[in-house]
């Protein structure tokens, strides 16, 4: 069931205080996994009574959001939203989650304390992605069918401005300084830079075919944009007044050659390196963000689509869409570790739990969520079973799950 290997009898072991159970029939395994995690591990973590942690998964084919309770390791509920939800993100300072409904032209606001719909906000046509500023005050929604970006006041829960963009904007990212908005325009193959406060476009750059993902450095000094219609990353120096090298205007710095069809760029937590998932090359490319250089390309598996780096900067987890696995890449060693973890059909979106001990994987084709326990040792290293990174359990989701957001908070 759900990719777990059948065996006459199975040993189940959990780290950090959960006792191993031996000699259990394999047919009991899915039930047993949930029971041990819910009862034994929940007591081990000793969460305060008012602690909550939920994962929200947007299901593009079901018009729903699946809510997982990560404290009790169970599905909490399924929430009906708008048509064809395409993305979900959290507010860092409010107990709210925002779901973009591409087919409805709306954003659904979910109250995370009650897991109910609190509001519906109308935006432009065919919205795709939403980004929230670091203060949690404003959100920016790229409307691919309207060729613009809607600016939402999250306290008022209404659109307060519209920013013009190129043709079919898919991603709009707001920098940590709250001043710079970077918009990728897929059809026009361009990037627009706008002022996040005045809502005016201040510069634009062409020659980025199929512009998709945008990654910004934490100091708001640079933007890296995936030119998915080709094999390059566009690097833009953003106007800023801080640091040792201030810029008075936005500047195209360079194009970096990577693999075919770069889809996503993920940044290490320390900001020093980034990794590009090259879908049609079956590789990842390693970028040095300070010098704008490509360190190399590495085979990771069939059709990599997303990457996520561990909090200690040591491991990169890559969802290989056509392999049904999450590959594990050692950043320091520059190589893959073992065959990875089998998770389901069409693994796509990735997210860590708040503790970093659990990796959630949305399987777009099989319509479920894999929960991978992050152990002390990757799968190929010698150690006890409780130290290994391995598939823990599976949760049902709706059709075509495409994004995951995790929200942890205390109820007052």
C-alpha positions in Angstrom: 0.0 0.0 0.0 1.2 3.5 -0.9 4.6 2.2 -2.1 5.5 0.3 1.1 7.3 -3.0 0.4 5.4 -6.1 1.4 7.1 -8.7 3.5 5.9 -11.6 5.7 6.9 -9.8 8.8 8.2 -6.3 9.3 10.4 -4.4 11.8 9.1 -0.9 12.5 11.4 1.5 14.3 11.3 5.2 15.1 14.0 7.4 16.4 14.1 9.9 19.3 12.3 7.7 21.9 9.8 5.7 19.9 10.2 2.0 20.6 10.7 -0.5 17.8 8.0 -3.1 17.2 9.2 -6.4 15.7 7.4 -9.3 14.1 4.4 -7.5 12.9 2.5 -8.8 9.8 3.1 -6.5 6.9 -0.7 -6.1 6.3 -0.8 -4.2 9.6 1.9 -1.8 8.6 -0.1 1.3 7.4 -2.3 1.2 10.5 0.6 0.6 12.8 2.7 3.5 11.4 -0.2 5.9 12.1 -0.9 4.5 15.5 2.7 4.6 16.8 3.3 8.1 15.4 0.1 9.4 16.8 0.4 7.9 20.3 4.1 7.3 21.0 5.8 10.1 19.1 3.2 12.7 20.0 3.9 12.1 23.7 7.7 12.2 23.0 7.6 15.6 21.4 5.8 17.0 24.5 4.1 19.8 22.6 2.4 22.5 24.7 -1.4 22.1 24.8 -1.9 25.2 22.6 0.7 24.3 19.9 -0.7 23.7 16.4 1.0 22.7 13.2 -0.8 22.1 10.0 0.2 21.4 6.4 -2.0 22.8 3.7 -2.0 21.1 0.2 -3.8 22.7 -2.7 -5.4 20.1 -5.0 -5.7 21.6 -8.5 -8.0 18.9 -9.8 -10.4 18.8 -6.9 -11.0 22.4 -6.0 -10.0 21.7 -2.4 -7.2 22.1 0.2 -6.2 19.1 2.2 -5.3 19.9 5.8 -2.9 17.6 7.7 -2.5 17.8 11.5 1.3 17.4 11.9 1.1 17.2 15.7 -1.2 14.2 15.7 -0.1 12.9 12.3 -3.5 12.6 10.7 -5.7 14.3 8.2 -7.6 17.2 9.9 -10.1 18.0 7.1 -10.6 18.9 3.5 -11.6 22.5 2.7 -13.6 23.5 -0.4 -12.0 26.5 -2.2 -12.3 28.0 -5.7 -11.7 26.4 -9.0 -8.3 24.9 -9.9 -6.3 26.1 -6.9 -2.7 26.5 -8.1 -0.7 27.6 -5.0 -0.9 28.1 -1.3 1.3 30.1 1.1 1.3 31.3 4.7 1.3 34.7 6.5 4.4 34.8 8.7 2.7 37.0 11.3 -1.0 36.2 11.1 -2.7 32.8 11.6 -3.8 32.7 8.0 -3.1 30.8 4.8 -3.8 32.0 1.3 -4.9 29.9 -1.7 -4.8 31.0 -5.3 -7.7 29.8 -7.3 -6.6 30.0 -11.0 -10.0 29.0 -12.4 -12.0 31.4 -10.3 -9.8 34.4 -10.3 -9.8 34.5 -6.5 -7.8 34.1 -3.4 -9.2 32.1 -0.5 -8.2 33.1 3.0 -8.1 30.3 5.5 -8.2 30.9 9.3 -5.6 28.4 10.6 -6.9 28.4 14.1 -10.3 27.1 13.0 -9.3 25.7 9.5 -12.3 27.4 7.9 -12.6 29.9 5.1 -12.5 33.4 6.4 -12.8 35.4 3.2 -12.6 35.3 -0.6 -10.8 38.0 -2.5 -11.3 38.7 -6.2 -8.1 39.3 -8.2 -7.3 39.1 -11.9 -7.8 36.4 -14.5 -5.9 33.1 -14.2 -3.9 34.0 -11.1 -1.1 31.5 -10.6 1.1 32.4 -7.5 0.9 34.5 -4.4 3.7 35.9 -2.3 3.4 37.6 1.1 5.8 40.3 2.3 8.1 39.7 5.4 5.8 41.7 7.7 2.7 39.8 6.6 0.9 43.1 5.6 0.6 42.7 1.8 0.3 40.0 -0.8 1.1 40.0 -4.5 -0.7 37.8 -6.9 0.5 37.2 -10.5 -2.5 37.2 -12.9 -1.3 35.4 -16.0 -4.6 36.0 -17.8 -4.7 39.8 -17.0 -1.0 40.6 -17.6 -0.8 42.3 -14.2 -0.2 41.8 -10.5 -2.9 42.4 -7.8 -1.7 43.9 -4.5 -3.7 42.9 -1.5 -4.0 44.6 1.9 -4.2 41.5 4.1 -5.7 43.3 7.1 -8.4 44.8 4.9 -8.7 41.7 2.8 -9.1 43.6 -0.5 -7.1 44.6 -3.5 -5.5 48.1 -3.1 -3.5 48.3 -6.3 -2.7 46.7 -9.7 0.8 46.6 -11.2 1.2 46.2 -15.0 3.5 43.4 -16.2 4.5 41.5 -19.4 2.5 38.8 -21.1 1.4 35.9 -18.8 3.1 36.7 -15.5 3.4 33.6 -13.5 5.5 34.5 -10.5 5.8 37.7 -8.5 8.2 37.8 -5.6 8.6 40.6 -3.1 12.0 41.2 -1.7 12.6 41.3 2.1 13.1 45.0 2.0 9.4 45.4 0.9 10.4 47.7 -1.9 11.2 45.5 -4.8 8.8 43.2 -6.7 10.3 40.9 -9.3 7.8 39.5 -11.9 8.5 36.8 -14.4 6.5 37.0 -17.7 6.4 33.5 -19.3 4.9 34.3 -22.7 6.8 37.5 -23.4 10.0 36.0 -22.0 10.8 39.0 -19.8 11.2 40.1 -16.3 9.6 43.2 -14.8 10.9 45.0 -11.7 8.3 47.1 -9.8 8.2 49.3 -6.7 6.2 47.3 -4.1 5.0 50.5 -2.5 4.2 52.9 -5.4 3.0 50.0 -7.6 5.0 51.3 -10.6 7.2 49.3 -12.9 10.7 50.7 -12.7 12.6 48.5 -15.2 12.3 45.4 -17.4 14.6 42.9 -19.0 14.0 40.7 -22.1 15.6 37.6 -23.6 14.5 35.1 -20.9 12.3 32.6 -22.8 9.7 30.9 -20.7 10.5 33.0 -17.6 9.2 31.1 -14.6 10.7 30.8 -11.1 12.2 33.8 -9.3 14.6 33.5 -6.4 15.7 36.6 -4.4 18.7 36.9 -2.1 17.8 37.6 1.6 19.6 41.0 1.4 17.4 42.1 -1.5 20.4 42.7 -3.7 19.9 40.2 -6.6 17.2 38.2 -8.4 17.8 34.9 -10.2 15.2 34.0 -12.8 14.7 30.6 -14.5 14.4 30.9 -18.3 12.6 27.7 -18.7 12.2 27.9 -22.4 15.9 27.5 -22.8 18.8 26.6 -20.6 19.8 29.7 -18.7 19.3 31.7 -15.5 19.0 35.5 -15.7 20.8 37.3 -12.9 19.7 40.8 -12.1 21.3 43.3 -9.7 18.5 45.0 -7.8 18.6 48.7 -6.9 19.5 49.0 -3.2 21.3 51.4 -0.8 22.7 48.9 1.7 25.8 46.8 1.9 29.3 47.3 0.4 28.1 47.6 -3.2 24.9 49.7 -3.4 23.2 50.0 -6.8 21.2 53.1 -7.9 19.2 51.2 -10.5 18.4 47.6 -11.6 21.1 46.1 -13.8 21.2 42.9 -15.9 24.4 41.2 -14.5 24.7 38.0 -16.6 23.1 34.9 -18.0 24.2 31.6 -16.5 24.2 28.4 -18.6 22.5 25.5 -16.8 20.6 22.4 -18.1 17.6 22.2 -20.3 14.3 23.5 -19.0 15.3 24.9 -15.7 12.1 25.0 -13.6 12.9 26.0 -10.1 15.7 27.6 -8.1 16.1 26.8 -4.4 18.5 28.7 -2.1 20.5 27.3 0.8 19.5 28.8 4.1 22.9 30.5 4.4 22.3 32.2 1.0 25.7 31.2 -0.4 24.6 28.7 -3.0 21.5 27.9 -5.0 20.4 24.8 -6.9 18.5 24.7 -10.2 16.2 21.8 -11.2 16.8 21.1 -14.9 13.7 19.1 -16.0 14.9 18.0 -19.5 18.5 17.3 -18.5 17.8 15.1 -15.4 20.3 17.3 -13.5 20.7 20.0 -10.9 23.0 22.9 -11.4 24.9 24.4 -8.5 25.2 28.2 -8.5 27.4 30.4 -6.4 25.3 33.5 -5.6 28.1 35.9 -4.7 30.1 35.5 -7.9 27.3 34.5 -10.2 29.0 31.3 -11.3 27.9 27.8 -12.1 29.8 25.3 -10.0 28.7 22.2 -12.0 25.8 20.0 -13.1 24.9 16.7 -11.5 22.6 13.9 -12.5 19.9 13.4 -9.9 17.0 11.4 -11.4 14.3 11.5 -14.1 12.7 14.9 -14.6 13.7 16.9 -11.4 11.1 19.6 -10.7 11.7 20.9 -7.1 14.5 21.1 -4.6 14.7 21.9 -0.9 17.8 22.3 1.2 18.0 21.2 4.9 18.3 23.8 7.6 22.0 22.9 8.3 22.8 23.5 4.6 24.1 19.9 4.1 21.5 18.1 2.1 19.4 18.9 -1.0 16.2 17.0 -1.5 15.0 16.8 -5.1 11.6 15.6 -6.3 12.2 13.5 -9.5 8.8 13.6 -11.2 9.2 10.7 -13.6 11.2 8.5 -11.1 8.7 8.5 -8.3 11.5 9.3 -5.9 13.0 12.1 -3.9 16.8 12.2 -4.5 19.2 13.2 -1.7 22.2 15.2 -2.8 25.1 15.9 -0.4 26.0 19.6 -0.8 29.5 19.2 0.7 30.4 16.1 -1.2 28.8 17.1 -4.5 27.1 13.8 -5.2 23.9 11.8 -4.7 23.5 9.6 -1.7 22.0 6.3 -2.5 18.9 5.7 -4.7 16.8 8.2 -2.8 13.4 7.5 -1.2 10.4 6.1 -3.1 7.4 8.3 -2.5 4.7 8.0 -5.1 3.7 8.9 -8.7 4.7 12.3 -9.9 6.4 13.8 -6.8 6.4 17.6 -7.1 6.0 20.1 -4.3 8.2 19.7 -1.1 7.9 21.2 2.4 9.6 20.6 5.7 7.7 20.4 9.0 8.6 23.2 11.5 11.1 20.9 13.3 12.7 19.8 10.0 12.3 16.2 11.0 9.6 15.5 8.4 9.6 16.1 4.6 6.2 16.3 2.9 6.0 15.4 -0.8 3.0 16.1 -3.0 2.5 13.3 -5.6 0.7 15.0 -8.4 -0.1 11.8 -10.4 -1.1 9.5 -7.6 -3.0 12.2 -5.6 -1.4 11.6 -2.2 1.2 13.0 0.2 4.3 11.2 1.3 5.7 11.8 4.7 9.4 11.1 4.8 11.1 11.0 8.2 14.4 12.8 8.1 16.8 10.6 10.1 20.4 11.3 11.3 21.7 9.3 8.3 20.7 9.3 4.6 19.5 5.9 3.3 22.9 4.7 2.0 24.9 5.2 5.2 25.4 2.5 7.7 23.3 2.9 10.9 20.4 1.5 12.8 17.0 1.7 11.1 15.9 4.5 13.4 18.7 6.7 12.1 17.8 6.4 8.5 15.8 8.8 6.2 12.8 6.7 5.1 9.2 6.8 4.0 7.1 7.0 7.2 3.5 7.0 5.9 1.1 8.3 3.2 -1.9 10.6 3.3 -4.7 10.8 0.7 -5.1 14.1 -1.1 -7.3 15.4 -3.8 -6.5 15.2 -7.6 -3.3 16.8 -8.8 -1.9 18.3 -5.5 0.5 21.0 -6.5 1.7 23.1 -3.5 2.3 22.7 0.2 2.5 25.3 3.0 3.2 24.5 6.6 2.0 26.8 9.4 3.0 26.3 13.1 1.6 28.6 15.8 0.4 28.9 19.4 -3.3 29.4 20.1 -3.9 32.2 22.7 
